[in-house]
Amino acid sequence: MNQKPQITIPATYMRGGTSKGVFFNLTDLPKATQVPGEARDRLLLRVIGSPDPYGKHTDGMGGATSSTSKTVILSKSSQPDHDVDYLFGQVSIDKPFVDWSGNCGNLTAAVGAFAIKSGLLDSDKVPANGVAVVRIWQANIKQTIIAHVPMTDGQVQETGDFELDGVTFPAAEVKVEFVNPVGDAELFPTGQLVDTLDVPGIGTFDATFINAGIPTIFLNADAIDYLGTELQGDINGDDDALTMFETIRAYGAVQMGLIKDIKEAESRQHTPKVAFVAPPKGYISSSGKAIAIGDIDLNVRALSMGLLHHAMMGTAAVAIATASAIPGTLVNLAAGGGNRTEVRFGHPSGTLKVGAEVTEQAGQWKVEKVIMSRSARVLMSGHVHVPDVNA
């Protein structure tokens, strides 16, 4: 029986923040996959190596975690005053679907570098030395992000001494601004800073529902019998705990108006996120680093694609920054309450500082921008080779 050879597609494997993903230039993809649809999803699933019942991604580029099963497609921007369109696909590990419902804030840090290296920016916007300002249109959520990419001798500077907890080695700092991260959504979809979330069979909880960066459900750690200092091993090996969190997420998604029935949550794993918060408390991070109570304003733990994240998703950090700046949310209260423009929180890998600019007008909160620093670098560039799943 004759078998067709694999197809070859130009691609770049990049780390952005605490995530990794396979980056594509839209025009390099096979014609049938240059538009949204099943053909594109089948291709990206095969690139990553999903669905994989073994949960290893041995036969693909994925890393078998939510942080490393990611794909990015970039193109010249279709929007005025923007340089590049950025489309993010979160690939499920064990199920045959790609979730396009949200952004990846961590990989956002790599978008500017990829755009510059791929020639997607006009040359007059890229200084030989200094900082290239890349205006990104986040196509999943229809929002503007600005990346500040350091340049040295005409090349993207990737090496440096900026340290990011959750990333082993230092690199160059990339400042990222999430402009109006709420977009056209309602910041608080129910109109309340704190809601009551009733989850049948599990309990009734105070919850802050917020749309900033990514739809997020915040709970108090003690309400679900946690301290807020947990590491991945404390939760990810506990099937009962994971089932509880997924049930909470499904009912919260309904209350946020993201889905109509809890069953729809099965095919919408990327959003919303579930996170729990607690006042500052010292702990030992996953790297063995001691985090003292005075190092942080609060502790936050968040789940992504059904598991506790090893650090913090960039988009969830946007939600944390925003909620912390608004007095009365669960995040703000865990941080001590009051008005604040920035917050440093503890996560399983260490700490992260984020800032938010918010204003209140006639009782309505508006988020101007959220700012954070990440790092990014190319890990490998060349081609991916995959069977032609659309032949």
N, C-alpha and C positions, 0 to 999 in steps of 0.2 A: 504494500500500500504506500503510495507516494504521499509525503507530508510536505507542506509548504514551509519554507524557511521563516525564521523570525523576522519581524520588522524592526528597523532601527530608527530611533527618534532622538534628536539632540536634546539634552537635558543637563541640569546642574543640581547636584545634591548639596544643600546648604543647611547650616544651623542658623537659626534666628532666635535670640533669647534662649529659653530652655527647651526649644523644640527643634526638630529636624524635618525637612521635607524635600520632595522632588519638584524642582521648578522647571516650567516649560515656557517658551515663547509661543504664543497662540499660533503664529504662522508656521511653526515647525511641526505642529501636530498633523496627523493624517486628516485629509479634508473632511471626512465624515465626523470627526471628533472636534472640529473647530467651532461647532455649535453645541449648545446644551442638548442633552438627551441620553438615551440608553447607550448609544455607541461610545460616547465620551466616558460614561460611567464604567462600562465594561473594560475599556482600555485602562483607566486609572486603577480599577480594582486589580487588574492583572499586573500592572506596574508595581503596586505595593505588595501583592501576593495574597490578596483576600478574595473570597473568605477562606480562612485557614482554621479548620477545626482543631488543629494542634496548638494554635495560639502562638506560633513562633515566627511566621513570615519568612521561613527558610527559602522559599521560592519566589522572593520578591524583594523590593527595596525597603519595605516597611520594617519597623523595629518592634512590632507587636505591643506597642503602648499607644495611648491616645496622643502622646507628645511626638511620636515618631511615625505615625501612619497618616501623613499629611501630603497634600499636593497643592501646587500653586500654578496658576496660568496667568501670564502677564501679556499685555498688549499696549500699543500706543493708545493714549486715552481718547475716549469718545466724548469726553466732557470738556467744556471750556475751562481754561485756567488750571488744567491738570496735566500731568506728564504721562501718567501710566494708569491703566486699569488693572486692578488686582483682584483676581477671583480665587477663592480658597475652597478646597474640597477636603472635608474630613472623612477619611475612608474607614469604614467599620472593619474591625479585625476578623470577626467570626461570622459576619452576615454580609450578604451581597448587595450593599448599597453605599452610596456616597452621600454624605449630608452636606447640603449647600446652604443651610439655614443661618450660618453665622460666620464670623471672622476669626482668624487666629492672630491675636495681638503679638505673640512672640515672633512669628514668622514675618510680621510686618517690618521688623527691624532689618530683615534681609532683602526686602522688596526693592529698596532704593539701590543697594549694591548690585543686585541682579539687573535692574533696569539700566544702570550705567554700563555695566560690563557687556550687556547685550545690545547696546547702541539704541535703546529705546528713548533716550533723552537727547534733545538737541545739544550739539556740542557747545553752544554758547552758554548753556546752563551748568556746565561742568567745569569748574575751575581746576587748573593744574595743581594748585595748592590751596588749602583752606577747607571750606565746607560746601558741599553740593546740597542744595535744598530741593528735595524731590516731593512734588505734590502728587499724592496718590488718591485715586478714586477707588474706594473699597466697594467693589461691584455687588458683593453679597448683601450688604446692608445699606448701600447707597449713602456713604459718608466719606468725608475728606480726612485724610491723615497726612501729616507732613513729617518726612524723615530727614534728619540732618546727618549726611554721610561725609565723614572725613576723607579728604583727598591728599595724597602726597605724590609729587612728581607725575601727575597725570593718571595715577592709579588709585583705586579705592584702597584706603588704608584699613587693613583688617587686624593687624597686630597692635598691641598696646598694653597698658597696665590697668585697664578698667576691669574690676572683678564683679561678677554677678553670681550670687548664691544660686546653686543648682547647675552651674557650668564649671567644669573642672579647671580650665585654664583661663588666664586673663586675655583680653582682646581690646580692640579699639571701641570707644564708647560711641553709640549711636543714639542721639536724642530723638524721641518720637512724640509728636503732638497729635492727639486725637481731638479734632476740631468738631464742636457740636456733636459729641458722641451719642446723643439721643436721637438725632435726626428728626424724622416725622413721627416717631413713636411718642407715646406718653411716658414721661420719666417714671412716674408711679402709676402703673396701669389701672389700679383700683382707686386711685385718688387718695390713698392713705399712706402715711409713712410706716405704719405698723398695722398689719392685718391679722386676723385670726384664720389659720389654716387648719381645717378639719380633715384628717386623714383616717378614714374608716379602718378599724383594726389596729391602728398604731397610736393615734393620739391627736390632741389639739394643741397647736403651737402658735406663738407669736411669730410673725414672719414679715420681713421687708421684701417686697417685690419691686424690682427696679429694672428699667431698660436703659443701660448706659454701657457702651462697649459690647455687652452681650446680655440678654435677659438672664437675670440671676435671682435666686431665692435665697435669702439670708435667714438663718435660724440662730438661736442661742445655743451654744454647745451644751450647757447644763440641761437644757430641755430635752435633749436626746441622749443624756447620760455620758457626755464626753467632756474632756477638760479643755480642748482647743489646742493641746500640745501634741496630738497624735501624729505618728509617722505612718507611712504606707502599710507597714506590716501589722499595724494595730487594727486596720480596717479591711484591707484588700483580701485578707484570707478568711474573712468572716462573711459567709454567704448570707446569714440572717441580716447582718448590718447592711450589706449591699442591696438586698431586697428592700429593706426599709427605706434607704435613700432613694432608690428608684421609684418606689411607690409615692414617697413625698414629692419627688420631682414631677411625676405624672399628674398628681392632684394639683400641685402648684401651677403647672403649665395650663391646666384648665382654668384655674382662678385668674391667671394672668391674661387669659383670652388668646393664648397661643394655639391651643387645640380645643376641640369641642368635646372630645371623649378621651378618657385616660388611655384607651387602647392605641390612640394615635401616637403616643409617646414612644412606642416601639420603633417607629420609623423616623423619629426626630430625636436622635440621641445627643446631638451636639448642643442643642438648646432646649430649655433653659439649663443653666448650671445650678447646682445646689452647693451652698457654702455655709459653714457654721463659724460663729465668732465667739470670742471670750476675752475678758480683760487680760492685760499683760501678765505673763507667767513664764519663768525661765524654763528651759528645756535643752536637751542635747539634740542637735539637728542630725539629719541622716548622714552627714559627712563626719560627724563627731565633734563639730564645732559647738561650743557652749554659747547659747543665747541667753543673756541675762535679762531680768525683768526691766532693767533700765534701758535696754537696747531697743525696745519696741513700745508702741502705743497700744497694741492689741495683738491677739493671735487670730489667724484665719486659716481654715482648712477648706479646700474645695474639691469637688468631684468632677471628673471629666470622662465622658464615655463610660460611665458606670463604675469608675474606680477613683480612689483618692489620688489626686495629682501629686507628683513628686516635688513640685515647687508651687508655682502659681501661674495660671494661664494669664497672658497679657490682657485679654479682654476682661477677665474677671477682676484683674487689678484696676482696670478703668472703673468697673462697678464699685469696687472697694473705695477707691479715691473719691468718687462722686458721693457715695452714701456717707462716707466719713465727714464730708464737708457740710452735710445738711443736718442740723440739730434735730434729734428725735428719732432717727433711724436706729435700728439695732446695731449697725456698724458704728455709728457715731457714739451711741451710748456705751458700747464696749470699750471704745477708745477714751472714755471719760466725759463725753458730752461737750457741749459748747461749740463755738465757731473755730474752724481750723481750715487752713489752706493746703496742708500736706499731712501725710500720715506715714509712719513706718510700721509695718506689720510683720509678724513672724509667720513663716510657712515651714513645711517639712524640711526644706533644704537650707533655710536661713532666714534672711530678712530682705525686705524690699521697701524702698521709699517711693511714694507717688504723690503727685500734687494735682489739685483740681481748682478751677476757677468757676465759682457758681454765683448766681445772683437771684434775689427774690423780688418779684414784682406782683403786687396784688395777690399775695398768697401763693403764687406759682413760682416754682424753681426752674431756673434755666442754667444749663451747663455750657459754659463758653468753650472750655478745653480741659483735657487731662494730659499731663506731661509725665513721662517716665524715661529712664535710660535703660537701654539694652545693649547687646553686642551681636555681631553676626560675622560669619565668614563662609567662604566656599570650602566644602569638604572634598568634592570631586566634580569634575566637569567632563563632558564627553557625550556619550549616548547611552540610552537604555535600550535593551533588547528584549522584546516580548513576542510571544505568539500572536498572530493576527486574529484576535478574538472577534473581529467584525468582518472577517472574510466570508 
